[in-house]
Amino acid sequence: MNIQIERFIGNPDVFAIAYCEWPKEYGESISNGYHFIISYWVIDNNVISNMSCSLVNRLYDKLTSNSEFIRKNQNSLYIKEFDGLTNSEIFELIMKSNQLEDEYDPQYLHLPVLENEIWSRHTIFLDETVDGFTICYYVKNDEINIIIKDYEDNRIISQTMPINTFLNTIDEFVSFLLEKYPFLK
């Protein structure tokens, strides 16, 4: 099935959020009062999605809570343990803080195990939008570095951008959702 992108918000070369109407072939876009859409992130021209759906109200809630948290805490979203590490190592360090010992990636056993708070402070969740992907990040010197693992292709996708580029894109997408779905207000 070919999904038609109705709108990109942001710059796909850096960071954008794509919005698609719910395809008629998928059935009703409203079920039991829940509104479904297709939405996914595009980072450095990489589509971060496995063609899953989003509940518009959950996506709205997650985007607004994530952006509020990052805005409020941006000066404390980098820890000294990230110093000198590659993006892959930072990703695994964050993952390790939420894993049991038998889940650790053997390639990264040399990394310390940090408190679980690292996981909650450095991951972004967006409903089902990014099935098969984990999104981690840190903020340093007014830039956000998004680090994503694509488990299907077993590769790391990362992009560093000004924090305002990231937050403004989310704000613009949230405004678009509010305009399109007034019940979110």
C-alpha positions as CSV (number, residue, x, y, z in Angstrom):
1,M,0.0,0.0,0.0
2,N,1.3,3.4,-0.9
3,I,0.8,6.0,1.9
4,Q,0.4,9.6,0.8
5,I,2.2,12.1,3.0
6,E,-0.1,15.0,3.5
7,R,2.5,17.2,5.2
8,F,6.1,17.4,6.4
9,I,6.8,19.7,9.3
10,G,10.4,20.5,9.6
11,N,13.3,19.7,7.3
12,P,13.7,16.0,6.4
13,D,17.5,16.6,5.8
14,V,17.7,17.3,9.6
15,F,14.5,16.5,11.5
16,A,10.9,16.5,10.3
17,I,7.6,14.9,11.3
18,A,5.5,13.4,8.6
19,Y,1.7,13.4,8.8
20,C,-0.6,11.1,6.7
21,E,-4.3,10.7,6.8
22,W,-5.5,7.3,7.8
23,P,-5.8,5.3,4.6
24,K,-9.3,4.2,3.7
25,E,-7.9,0.7,2.9
26,Y,-7.1,0.4,6.7
27,G,-10.7,0.8,7.6
28,E,-12.3,3.5,9.8
29,S,-10.0,6.3,11.1
30,I,-12.2,6.6,14.2
31,S,-12.8,3.6,16.4
32,N,-14.5,3.7,19.8
33,G,-13.7,7.5,19.9
34,Y,-10.0,7.0,19.1
35,H,-8.6,8.8,16.0
36,F,-5.9,7.0,14.1
37,I,-3.3,8.7,11.9
38,I,0.0,7.7,10.3
39,S,2.9,9.8,11.6
40,Y,6.6,9.3,11.7
41,W,9.9,11.0,12.2
42,V,12.4,11.7,9.4
43,I,15.9,12.2,10.6
44,D,18.8,12.9,8.2
45,N,16.5,11.6,5.4
46,N,15.9,8.3,7.3
47,V,12.2,7.5,7.8
48,I,11.9,6.3,11.4
49,S,8.9,4.0,11.1
50,N,7.6,0.5,10.3
51,M,4.3,1.8,8.9
52,S,2.5,1.8,12.2
53,C,-0.4,3.9,13.3
54,S,-0.7,6.4,16.1
55,L,-3.6,7.4,18.3
56,V,-3.7,11.1,17.7
57,N,-4.4,12.0,21.3
58,R,-1.6,9.8,22.6
59,L,0.9,11.2,20.1
60,Y,-0.1,14.7,21.1
61,D,0.3,13.9,24.8
62,K,3.7,12.3,24.2
63,L,5.1,15.1,22.0
64,T,4.0,17.8,24.4
65,S,5.3,16.0,27.5
66,N,8.6,15.2,25.8
67,S,9.2,18.7,24.6
68,E,8.2,20.2,28.0
69,F,10.6,17.9,29.8
70,I,13.5,18.7,27.4
71,R,12.8,22.5,27.6
72,K,12.7,22.4,31.4
73,N,15.8,20.2,31.7
74,Q,17.9,20.9,28.7
75,N,20.8,22.2,30.8
76,S,21.0,18.9,32.7
77,L,20.6,16.3,29.9
78,Y,24.2,15.5,29.4
79,I,26.2,13.5,31.9
80,K,30.0,13.1,32.2
81,E,29.7,9.4,31.5
82,F,28.9,10.3,27.9
83,D,32.3,12.0,27.5
84,G,34.6,10.3,24.9
85,L,31.9,7.7,23.8
86,T,30.7,7.1,20.3
87,N,26.9,7.5,19.6
88,S,26.6,3.7,19.6
89,E,28.2,3.5,23.0
90,I,26.0,6.3,24.4
91,F,23.0,4.5,23.0
92,E,24.0,1.2,24.7
93,L,24.9,3.0,28.0
94,I,21.4,4.4,28.1
95,M,19.8,1.1,27.1
96,K,21.9,-0.8,29.7
97,S,20.4,1.4,32.5
98,N,17.1,-0.3,31.8
99,Q,18.1,-3.8,31.1
100,L,18.7,-7.0,33.1
101,E,22.3,-8.3,33.1
102,D,21.4,-11.1,30.7
103,E,20.1,-8.5,28.2
104,Y,23.4,-6.5,27.9
105,D,24.9,-6.4,24.4
106,P,28.2,-8.4,24.8
107,Q,30.0,-5.9,22.6
108,Y,29.3,-3.2,25.3
109,L,30.0,-5.1,28.5
110,H,32.9,-2.6,29.2
111,L,30.4,0.2,29.7
112,P,29.2,0.8,33.3
113,V,25.6,0.2,34.5
114,L,24.0,3.5,35.4
115,E,20.9,4.3,37.4
116,N,17.6,3.6,35.7
117,E,16.9,7.4,35.8
118,I,19.3,7.7,32.8
119,W,16.8,5.6,30.8
120,S,13.8,7.8,31.7
121,R,15.7,11.1,31.1
122,H,17.3,10.1,27.8
123,T,14.6,8.2,25.8
124,I,11.6,9.4,23.9
125,F,8.5,7.4,23.4
126,L,5.9,8.1,20.8
127,D,3.2,5.5,21.0
128,E,3.4,2.9,18.2
129,T,4.8,5.4,15.7
130,V,8.3,4.0,15.8
131,D,7.9,0.3,16.3
132,G,11.2,-1.5,15.9
133,F,13.2,1.7,16.9
134,T,14.4,3.1,20.2
135,I,15.0,6.8,20.4
136,C,17.7,8.1,22.8
137,Y,19.1,11.6,23.1
138,Y,21.2,14.0,25.0
139,V,21.5,17.8,25.0
140,K,24.9,19.5,25.1
141,N,25.8,23.1,24.2
142,D,22.3,24.0,23.0
143,E,22.3,21.1,20.6
144,I,20.3,17.9,20.8
145,N,21.8,14.6,19.5
146,I,19.1,12.1,18.6
147,I,20.4,8.5,18.5
148,I,18.1,5.8,17.1
149,K,18.7,2.1,16.7
150,D,17.0,0.5,13.8
151,Y,16.7,-3.1,15.0
152,E,15.5,-4.3,11.6
153,D,18.7,-3.2,9.9
154,N,20.8,-3.3,13.1
155,R,22.2,0.2,12.6
156,I,22.5,3.4,14.5
157,I,21.0,6.6,13.0
158,S,22.0,9.8,14.6
159,Q,21.6,13.5,14.0
160,T,22.8,16.6,16.0
161,M,20.8,19.8,15.6
162,P,20.2,23.0,17.5
163,I,17.8,22.3,20.3
164,N,15.5,25.0,19.0
165,T,15.2,23.3,15.6
166,F,14.0,20.1,17.3
167,L,11.7,21.8,19.8
168,N,10.2,24.2,17.1
169,T,9.5,21.3,14.8
170,I,7.6,19.5,17.6
171,D,5.8,22.7,18.5
172,E,4.8,23.3,14.9
173,F,3.6,19.7,14.6
174,V,1.6,20.0,17.8
175,S,0.0,23.2,16.6
176,F,-0.9,21.4,13.3
177,L,-2.5,18.6,15.3
178,L,-4.5,21.1,17.4
179,E,-5.7,22.8,14.2
180,K,-6.7,19.5,12.6
181,Y,-8.1,17.8,15.7
182,P,-9.6,20.6,17.9
183,F,-10.8,18.1,20.5
184,L,-7.2,17.8,21.7
185,K,-7.4,21.2,23.3
